[in-house]
Amino acid sequence: MTMQDLAAVRLPELFEPHALDALEQNPDGAVALRALAETARVIGPDDPRNGKLGLLATTGWRLLLQHSQARPAILLTRMDRELNDHPQMSHLRLTALARSGQHAEYREELARLVSVSRGDPALRNALRSLVLSHADVCALLFPLLDDELFNGATGSIAERLATLRADYMPQIVEKTIVDSLAQIRGVPEHDFKAFSDEVNWGRVMAGYFKFVMSGYNHHVIAYGPDDERTRDAKRRSQAVRDAVLIDNTLVQQAARQGQSIFIANLHGGMSAVTDLGIGVPSMPLSIVAAGVPVNAPEPNFHVPADAPDVAMRFLKLAKLLKQGPRLVHIFPDGPFGDMQDAWLIDRPIVVGRGAGMLAWRARAATFVPRSQWDGSKVTLVLEAGPNAAAYTDGDQFVANFVEFYVGHMRRMILGPAIDMAPNGGFWRFFQ
């Protein structure tokens, strides 16, 4: 772009010439520069965002979320040295690094920002929110992050969370989701903040539980079970396990009868933290979800829902289910696979048909987890859904399974706010 083009949208007034020239010199930078100019042109000179920070943040998030352009977004966050460690730029940069798959660079930058944040509470809170959102990516920096950001070295989970809540009330659930939920539930205006805090705090707890469990699992893989770093991570994770009660009674009954077990998870509540022992350890395990590893040791077999060969792996899982009982964790509320229309309270949604179809093929017992926080511990209850062994009509079974699953969503939306913990999945229909 020419300097005249940039001048027309005030960019030379806001940014140093060498910064604009540097962007122009490589393909990702040129993409970022054109997007920056377009943003300045669209939002206009009188828009409050038409300042240095506002333009960079607005453009960066548009590149990342609308166009999946992570590298240009990262370059924008480093365009102005004075803003390099600003919470908004740090948040955008780390999110873009996670989306781009640059996990080693993500962890290196996160460790640097943690050091910088010791004198910057706003940056510290931004980093906490990011760690809770990217628990798996951050796990190799555990327990450094646990100590620095979550006061996690000592105490029970309840004590850690109480200390954290006194210091930190995040807003990491999208406000549009909170607004929709409040409207559905008829929350009075004077109660809105308390409701929003409870929804967000449930999400914080679920994210922190996952972060701690991921930290331990990654340390086992990276350093081995007998390394002191792993033993330390295990001690911390034990506090999470001690705070969780799991009612597996109905699952164990079905397993003793030789049935496959289908646990239809939701992207909400504590049950999404699947490392908390939900299921039957003696059974081969299959997880159907985005991002699961493809190299699970036999007889386990996973299906990454976002992988190019998902259809082939899905068929293989169907064959494995014919060979013997298997424990399957699956997320029918995700955006992948064949979908079935449904109605949730006041809006149309879609639910994946794959879980019901697989469960029918396996003549499996189905369950949906429900979690409840009482202030010091969480209870996970596996509620029985339709049992495929009791049906002679596969279509009827799938229809009843979807109805049961959507009913569970409804109960979560209308239940205690702290037990929602929205985290993707069907919550997209409330944005």
C-alpha positions as CSV (number, residue, x, y, z in Angstrom):
1,M,0.0,0.0,0.0
2,T,1.2,3.5,-0.7
3,M,1.8,6.1,2.0
4,Q,-1.0,8.1,0.4
5,D,-3.4,5.2,0.9
6,L,-2.3,4.9,4.6
7,A,-2.5,8.6,5.2
8,A,-6.1,8.6,4.0
9,V,-7.0,6.5,7.0
10,R,-4.6,8.2,9.6
11,L,-2.2,5.3,10.0
12,P,0.9,7.4,9.6
13,E,-0.4,9.7,12.4
14,L,-0.7,6.7,14.7
15,F,2.2,4.5,13.9
16,E,5.9,5.0,13.2
17,P,6.9,4.8,9.5
18,H,9.4,2.0,10.2
19,A,6.6,-0.1,11.7
20,L,4.4,0.4,8.7
21,D,7.3,-0.4,6.3
22,A,8.2,-3.5,8.3
23,L,4.7,-4.9,7.9
24,E,4.8,-4.3,4.1
25,Q,8.0,-6.3,3.8
26,N,6.6,-9.8,4.2
27,P,3.4,-11.5,3.1
28,D,1.8,-11.9,6.5
29,G,2.6,-8.3,7.4
30,A,1.1,-7.1,4.1
31,V,-2.1,-8.9,5.0
32,A,-2.1,-7.3,8.4
33,L,-1.5,-3.8,7.0
34,R,-4.3,-4.1,4.5
35,A,-6.7,-5.3,7.2
36,L,-5.6,-2.4,9.5
37,A,-6.3,0.1,6.8
38,E,-9.7,-1.5,6.0
39,T,-10.6,-1.4,9.7
40,A,-9.7,2.3,10.0
41,R,-11.8,3.0,6.9
42,V,-14.8,1.0,8.1
43,I,-15.1,2.2,11.7
44,G,-14.5,5.9,10.8
45,P,-12.5,8.7,12.4
46,D,-15.1,9.4,15.2
47,D,-15.4,5.8,16.4
48,P,-13.8,5.4,19.9
49,R,-11.9,2.4,18.5
50,N,-10.1,4.6,16.0
51,G,-7.0,5.0,18.1
52,K,-3.8,3.0,18.2
53,L,-4.9,0.3,20.6
54,G,-8.5,0.1,19.3
55,L,-7.4,-0.3,15.7
56,L,-4.9,-3.0,16.5
57,A,-7.2,-5.0,18.7
58,T,-10.3,-4.7,16.4
59,T,-8.2,-5.7,13.3
60,G,-6.4,-8.5,15.1
61,W,-9.5,-10.2,16.4
62,R,-11.2,-9.8,13.0
63,L,-8.2,-11.4,11.3
64,L,-8.2,-14.2,13.8
65,L,-11.9,-15.0,14.2
66,Q,-13.4,-14.1,10.9
67,H,-10.5,-15.0,8.5
68,S,-8.4,-17.6,10.5
69,Q,-5.3,-15.4,9.9
70,A,-3.2,-16.0,13.0
71,R,0.2,-14.9,11.9
72,P,-0.9,-11.5,10.6
73,A,-2.8,-11.0,13.9
74,I,0.4,-11.8,15.9
75,L,2.4,-9.3,13.9
76,L,-0.2,-6.6,14.7
77,T,0.3,-7.2,18.4
78,R,4.0,-6.5,18.1
79,M,3.6,-3.5,15.9
80,D,4.0,-0.9,18.7
81,R,6.6,-1.4,21.4
82,E,4.7,0.6,24.0
83,L,1.6,-1.7,23.6
84,N,3.5,-5.0,23.3
85,D,2.6,-6.1,26.9
86,H,-0.8,-4.4,27.1
87,P,-3.4,-6.9,28.3
88,Q,-5.5,-6.6,25.1
89,M,-2.4,-7.2,22.9
90,S,-1.1,-10.0,25.1
91,H,-4.5,-11.7,25.1
92,L,-4.8,-11.5,21.3
93,R,-1.2,-12.6,20.7
94,L,-1.5,-15.7,22.9
95,T,-4.8,-16.7,21.5
96,A,-3.5,-16.3,18.0
97,L,-0.4,-18.4,18.9
98,A,-2.6,-21.1,20.3
99,R,-4.8,-21.1,17.1
100,S,-1.8,-21.2,14.9
101,G,-0.4,-24.3,16.6
102,Q,2.8,-22.5,17.7
103,H,2.6,-24.1,21.1
104,A,6.3,-23.9,22.0
105,E,6.2,-20.2,21.1
106,Y,3.0,-19.8,23.0
107,R,4.5,-21.2,26.2
108,E,7.7,-19.1,25.8
109,E,5.7,-15.9,25.4
110,L,3.3,-16.9,28.3
111,A,6.3,-17.4,30.6
112,R,7.7,-14.0,29.7
113,L,4.4,-12.3,30.2
114,V,3.9,-14.0,33.6
115,S,7.1,-12.4,34.8
116,V,6.0,-9.0,33.4
117,S,2.6,-9.3,35.0
118,R,3.9,-9.3,38.6
119,G,3.4,-5.5,38.6
120,D,0.4,-5.4,36.4
121,P,-2.9,-6.8,37.9
122,A,-4.8,-6.3,34.6
123,L,-2.3,-8.3,32.6
124,R,-2.3,-10.9,35.4
125,N,-6.0,-11.4,35.1
126,A,-5.8,-11.6,31.3
127,L,-3.2,-14.4,31.6
128,R,-5.4,-16.3,34.1
129,S,-8.3,-16.2,31.7
130,L,-6.1,-17.5,28.9
131,V,-4.6,-20.3,30.9
132,L,-8.2,-21.4,31.8
133,S,-9.1,-21.4,28.2
134,H,-6.0,-23.1,26.9
135,A,-5.4,-25.6,29.7
136,D,-3.8,-28.3,27.5
137,V,-1.4,-25.9,25.8
138,C,-0.3,-24.4,29.1
139,A,0.2,-27.7,30.9
140,L,3.9,-28.0,30.4
141,L,4.4,-24.8,32.3
142,F,2.6,-26.3,35.3
143,P,3.3,-25.8,38.3
144,L,5.0,-22.5,37.5
145,L,1.6,-21.0,36.3
146,D,-0.2,-22.6,39.2
147,D,2.0,-20.9,41.7
148,E,2.2,-17.6,39.9
149,L,-1.4,-17.1,38.7
150,F,-3.5,-19.3,41.0
151,N,-1.9,-19.5,44.4
152,G,-1.9,-23.2,43.9
153,A,1.0,-24.5,45.9
154,T,-0.8,-25.3,49.1
155,G,-4.3,-25.8,50.5
156,S,-7.4,-27.6,49.4
157,I,-9.2,-26.8,46.2
158,A,-11.9,-24.9,48.2
159,E,-9.2,-22.8,49.8
160,R,-7.4,-22.1,46.5
161,L,-10.6,-21.1,44.9
162,A,-11.7,-18.9,47.8
163,T,-8.4,-17.1,47.6
164,L,-8.6,-16.8,43.9
165,R,-12.2,-15.5,43.9
166,A,-11.4,-12.8,46.4
167,D,-8.7,-11.6,44.1
168,Y,-10.2,-12.2,40.7
169,M,-13.7,-12.0,39.2
170,P,-13.3,-12.8,35.5
171,Q,-15.7,-12.3,32.7
172,I,-14.6,-15.1,30.4
173,V,-18.0,-16.3,29.3
174,E,-19.2,-14.2,26.4
175,K,-21.6,-11.5,27.6
176,T,-24.0,-12.4,24.8
177,I,-24.3,-15.9,26.2
178,V,-24.9,-14.5,29.8
179,D,-27.4,-12.0,28.5
180,S,-29.4,-14.8,26.6
181,L,-29.3,-17.1,29.7
182,A,-30.5,-14.2,32.0
183,Q,-33.4,-13.4,29.6
184,I,-34.5,-17.1,29.4
185,R,-34.4,-17.4,33.2
186,G,-36.1,-14.1,33.8
187,V,-33.2,-12.7,35.9
188,P,-34.2,-9.3,37.3
189,E,-31.9,-6.4,36.4
190,H,-30.8,-5.9,40.0
191,D,-29.7,-9.6,40.1
192,F,-27.9,-9.6,36.8
193,K,-24.4,-9.0,38.1
194,A,-24.7,-11.8,40.7
195,F,-26.0,-14.1,38.1
196,S,-23.2,-13.2,35.7
197,D,-20.6,-13.7,38.4
198,E,-21.9,-17.2,39.2
199,V,-21.9,-18.2,35.5
200,N,-18.4,-17.0,35.0
201,W,-17.1,-18.5,38.3
202,G,-18.4,-21.9,37.3
203,R,-16.4,-21.6,34.1
204,V,-13.3,-20.6,36.1
205,M,-13.6,-23.6,38.3
206,A,-14.0,-26.0,35.4
207,G,-11.1,-24.4,33.6
208,Y,-8.9,-24.6,36.7
209,F,-9.7,-28.2,37.3
210,K,-8.8,-29.1,33.7
211,F,-5.6,-27.1,34.0
212,V,-4.5,-29.0,37.1
213,M,-5.3,-32.4,35.6
214,S,-3.7,-31.6,32.3
215,G,-0.6,-30.4,34.1
216,Y,-0.2,-33.7,35.8
217,N,-0.9,-35.8,32.7
218,H,1.6,-33.8,30.6
219,H,4.3,-34.2,33.3
220,V,3.8,-37.9,33.3
221,I,4.4,-38.0,29.6
222,A,7.2,-35.4,29.5
223,Y,9.2,-36.5,32.6
224,G,8.0,-39.9,33.6
225,P,6.0,-40.9,36.7
226,D,8.9,-41.0,39.1
227,D,10.4,-37.5,38.4
228,E,10.1,-35.0,41.3
229,R,8.3,-32.5,39.0
230,T,5.7,-35.2,38.2
231,R,5.3,-36.1,41.8
232,D,4.7,-32.4,42.7
233,A,2.1,-32.2,39.9
234,K,0.4,-35.3,41.2
235,R,0.2,-33.9,44.7
236,R,-1.6,-30.8,43.3
237,S,-3.9,-32.9,41.1
238,Q,-4.8,-35.0,44.1
239,A,-6.4,-31.9,45.6
240,V,-8.7,-31.8,42.6
241,R,-9.5,-35.5,42.9
242,D,-10.3,-35.1,46.6
243,A,-12.8,-32.4,45.7
244,V,-14.8,-34.6,43.3
245,L,-17.3,-37.3,44.2
246,I,-18.4,-39.5,41.3
247,D,-21.6,-41.6,41.4
248,N,-20.8,-44.4,38.9
249,T,-23.4,-46.8,40.3
250,L,-25.6,-47.2,37.2
251,V,-22.6,-47.3,34.9
252,Q,-21.0,-50.1,36.8
253,Q,-24.3,-52.0,36.8
254,A,-24.5,-51.8,33.0
255,A,-20.8,-52.8,32.6
256,R,-21.3,-55.9,34.8
257,Q,-24.1,-56.9,32.3
258,G,-21.5,-56.8,29.5
259,Q,-22.8,-53.7,27.8
260,S,-20.8,-50.9,26.1
261,I,-21.1,-47.6,27.9
262,F,-21.8,-44.3,26.1
263,I,-21.1,-41.1,28.1
264,A,-22.7,-38.3,26.1
265,N,-20.8,-35.2,27.5
266,L,-21.8,-31.6,27.2
267,H,-19.5,-28.6,26.8
268,G,-20.5,-27.5,30.2
269,G,-20.2,-28.3,33.9
270,M,-17.3,-30.1,35.5
271,S,-17.9,-33.3,33.6
272,A,-16.1,-31.9,30.6
273,V,-12.9,-32.6,32.6
274,T,-12.8,-36.2,31.5
275,D,-9.7,-37.0,33.5
276,L,-11.7,-37.2,36.7
277,G,-12.3,-40.9,36.5
278,I,-15.7,-41.0,34.8
279,G,-16.3,-44.5,33.4
280,V,-15.0,-48.0,33.6
281,P,-11.2,-48.4,33.8
282,S,-11.3,-52.0,32.8
283,M,-12.9,-51.3,29.4
284,P,-11.2,-50.2,26.2
285,L,-11.7,-46.4,25.8
286,S,-12.7,-44.4,22.8
287,I,-13.1,-40.6,22.8
288,V,-14.9,-38.9,19.9
289,A,-14.0,-35.2,20.2
290,A,-12.1,-32.5,18.4
291,G,-8.3,-32.6,19.1
292,V,-8.0,-36.0,20.7
293,P,-4.8,-37.9,19.9
294,V,-4.9,-40.4,17.1
295,N,-2.1,-42.6,18.5
296,A,-4.0,-44.0,21.5
297,P,-2.4,-47.3,22.7
298,E,-4.4,-50.4,21.8
299,P,-7.1,-51.5,22.6
300,N,-8.1,-47.8,23.0
301,F,-9.1,-46.0,19.8
302,H,-10.0,-42.4,19.5
303,V,-11.8,-40.4,16.8
304,P,-10.8,-36.8,16.3
305,A,-14.0,-35.2,15.2
306,D,-12.1,-32.4,13.3
307,A,-9.7,-34.8,11.4
308,P,-9.8,-35.3,7.6
309,D,-10.2,-39.1,8.1
310,V,-13.0,-38.8,10.6
311,A,-15.5,-40.8,8.5
312,M,-13.0,-43.7,8.2
313,R,-12.2,-43.7,11.9
314,F,-15.9,-43.5,12.8
315,L,-16.5,-46.7,10.8
316,K,-13.6,-48.4,12.5
317,L,-15.1,-47.5,15.9
318,A,-18.4,-48.9,14.8
319,K,-16.7,-52.2,13.9
320,L,-14.8,-52.3,17.2
321,L,-18.1,-51.8,19.1
322,K,-19.4,-55.0,17.4
323,Q,-16.4,-56.9,18.8
324,G,-16.9,-56.3,22.5
325,P,-17.9,-53.8,25.2
326,R,-16.2,-50.4,25.1
327,L,-16.4,-47.1,27.0
328,V,-17.1,-44.2,24.6
329,H,-16.9,-40.5,25.6
330,I,-18.6,-38.4,22.9
331,F,-19.9,-34.8,22.6
332,P,-23.1,-34.7,20.6
333,D,-23.4,-30.9,21.1
334,G,-20.3,-30.2,19.1
335,P,-20.3,-28.8,15.6
336,F,-19.1,-31.9,13.7
337,G,-20.8,-34.8,12.0
338,D,-24.4,-35.4,10.8
339,M,-26.9,-33.2,12.6
340,Q,-30.5,-33.5,13.7
341,D,-32.7,-30.5,14.3
342,A,-34.1,-29.9,17.8
343,W,-35.7,-27.2,19.9
344,L,-34.1,-25.9,23.1
345,I,-36.4,-23.7,25.2
346,D,-36.8,-20.8,22.9
347,R,-34.6,-21.5,19.9
348,P,-33.8,-24.1,17.2
349,I,-30.5,-26.0,17.7
350,V,-28.8,-29.0,16.1
351,V,-27.5,-32.1,17.8
352,G,-25.1,-34.7,16.4
353,R,-26.7,-38.0,15.4
354,G,-23.4,-40.0,15.6
355,A,-23.7,-40.8,19.3
356,G,-27.1,-42.3,19.0
357,M,-26.2,-44.2,15.9
358,L,-23.1,-45.7,17.4
359,A,-24.9,-46.5,20.7
360,W,-27.6,-48.3,18.7
361,R,-25.0,-50.3,16.8
362,A,-23.4,-51.4,20.1
363,R,-26.7,-51.9,21.9
364,A,-25.1,-49.7,24.5
365,A,-26.3,-48.1,27.8
366,T,-26.2,-44.3,27.6
367,F,-25.5,-41.8,30.3
368,V,-25.2,-38.0,30.6
369,P,-23.1,-36.5,33.4
370,R,-24.5,-33.8,35.7
371,S,-22.3,-31.8,38.1
372,Q,-23.1,-29.9,41.2
373,W,-20.8,-27.7,43.3
374,D,-21.7,-27.3,47.0
375,G,-19.0,-24.8,47.9
376,S,-16.2,-27.2,48.8
377,K,-16.6,-30.2,46.4
378,V,-18.3,-31.2,43.2
379,T,-20.5,-34.2,42.7
380,L,-20.7,-35.8,39.3
381,V,-23.7,-38.0,38.7
382,L,-24.1,-40.1,35.6
383,E,-27.8,-40.1,34.8
384,A,-29.1,-43.0,32.7
385,G,-30.5,-42.2,29.3
386,P,-32.2,-44.6,26.9
387,N,-30.7,-48.1,26.8
388,A,-30.3,-49.4,23.3
389,A,-30.7,-53.0,24.4
390,A,-34.3,-52.3,25.3
391,Y,-35.2,-51.1,21.7
392,T,-36.1,-53.0,18.6
393,D,-36.3,-49.9,16.4
394,G,-33.1,-48.0,15.8
395,D,-34.7,-44.8,14.6
396,Q,-36.9,-44.6,17.7
397,F,-33.9,-45.2,19.9
398,V,-31.9,-42.3,18.3
399,A,-35.0,-40.0,18.5
400,N,-35.4,-40.8,22.2
401,F,-31.7,-40.4,22.9
402,V,-31.7,-36.9,21.3
403,E,-34.8,-35.9,23.3
404,F,-33.1,-37.1,26.5
405,Y,-29.9,-35.3,25.7
406,V,-31.6,-32.0,24.8
407,G,-33.6,-32.3,28.0
408,H,-30.4,-32.5,29.9
409,M,-29.3,-29.2,28.2
410,R,-32.5,-27.6,29.3
411,R,-32.0,-28.7,32.9
412,M,-28.5,-27.3,32.9
413,I,-29.7,-23.9,31.5
414,L,-32.4,-23.6,34.1
415,G,-30.4,-25.1,37.0
416,P,-27.8,-23.5,39.4
417,A,-25.8,-20.8,37.5
418,I,-22.5,-22.0,38.9
419,D,-23.0,-25.5,37.5
420,M,-23.3,-24.3,33.8
421,A,-19.6,-23.5,33.0
422,P,-20.2,-22.7,29.3
423,N,-17.3,-23.8,27.2
424,G,-18.2,-24.1,23.5
425,G,-20.5,-26.7,22.2
426,F,-24.3,-26.0,22.3
427,W,-23.7,-22.6,24.0
428,R,-23.0,-21.2,20.5
429,F,-26.7,-21.1,20.0
430,F,-27.0,-18.5,22.8
431,Q,-24.4,-16.1,21.4
